[in-house]
């Protein structure tokens, strides 16, 4: 069955176009929300990793614990060069 597009009422086309444009707008807003949610999740994961890293002992401290004094001294020298000296 072939459809003659000229016989379809203009009101149908207007309704279809309104629905189509509303659907496009809804899809766009939904995609932006999904991207924002993904970004929030990524930043939360990064924040968690940074907190974990900040609370972990330094390599020089771990070397001291393992009684590897040479590596501990090298690590402390590197920390001083990087401006990461421990307080106290």
C-alpha positions as CSV (number, residue, x, y, z in Angstrom):
1,X,0.0,0.0,0.0
2,X,1.4,3.4,-1.0
3,X,0.6,6.5,0.9
4,X,0.1,9.7,-0.8
5,X,1.8,12.3,1.5
6,X,-0.3,15.0,0.0
7,X,-3.5,13.5,1.4
8,X,-2.3,13.5,5.0
9,X,-3.8,16.5,6.8
10,X,-1.5,19.3,7.8
11,X,-2.6,19.1,11.4
12,X,-1.1,15.6,11.6
13,X,2.2,16.9,10.4
14,X,2.1,19.7,12.9
15,X,1.4,17.3,15.7
16,X,4.1,14.9,14.6
17,X,6.7,17.7,14.4
18,X,5.7,19.0,17.8
19,X,6.1,15.5,19.2
20,X,9.4,15.0,17.4
21,X,10.9,18.2,18.6
22,X,9.7,17.6,22.2
23,X,11.3,14.1,22.0
24,X,14.6,15.6,20.7
25,X,14.6,18.1,23.5
26,X,13.8,15.4,26.1
27,X,16.6,13.3,24.7
28,X,19.1,16.2,24.9
29,X,18.2,17.0,28.4
30,X,18.4,13.4,29.4
31,X,21.8,13.0,27.8
32,X,23.1,16.0,29.6
33,X,21.8,14.6,32.9
34,X,23.5,11.3,32.2
35,X,26.8,13.0,31.5
36,X,26.6,15.1,34.6
37,X,25.8,11.9,36.7
38,X,28.9,10.2,35.1
39,X,31.0,13.2,35.9
40,X,29.8,13.3,39.5
41,X,30.6,9.6,39.9
42,X,34.1,10.0,38.4
43,X,34.9,13.0,40.7
44,X,33.6,11.0,43.7
45,X,35.9,8.1,42.9
46,X,38.9,10.4,42.4
47,X,38.1,12.2,45.7
48,X,38.0,8.9,47.4
49,X,41.4,7.8,45.9
50,X,43.0,11.1,46.9
51,X,41.8,10.8,50.5
52,X,43.1,7.2,50.7
53,X,46.5,8.3,49.2
54,X,46.7,11.3,51.6
55,X,46.2,9.0,54.6
56,X,48.7,6.3,53.6
57,X,52.2,6.3,54.9
58,X,55.0,7.7,52.8
59,X,57.6,5.4,51.2
60,X,60.3,6.7,53.6
61,X,58.1,5.7,56.5
62,X,57.4,2.2,55.0
63,X,61.2,1.8,54.4
64,X,61.9,2.7,58.1
65,X,59.3,0.1,59.1
66,X,61.0,-2.5,57.0
67,X,64.4,-1.4,58.4
68,X,65.7,-0.5,55.0
69,X,67.6,2.7,56.1
70,X,69.3,3.3,52.8
71,X,66.1,3.5,50.8
72,X,64.4,5.5,53.6
73,X,67.2,8.1,53.4
74,X,66.9,8.3,49.6
75,X,63.2,8.6,49.9
76,X,63.4,11.4,52.5
77,X,65.9,13.3,50.3
78,X,63.4,13.0,47.4
79,X,60.6,14.2,49.7
80,X,62.7,17.2,50.7
81,X,63.4,18.1,47.0
82,X,59.6,17.9,46.3
83,X,58.8,20.0,49.4
84,X,57.0,17.1,51.2
85,X,58.9,17.3,54.5
86,X,57.1,15.8,57.5
87,X,56.2,18.1,60.4
88,X,57.9,17.1,63.6
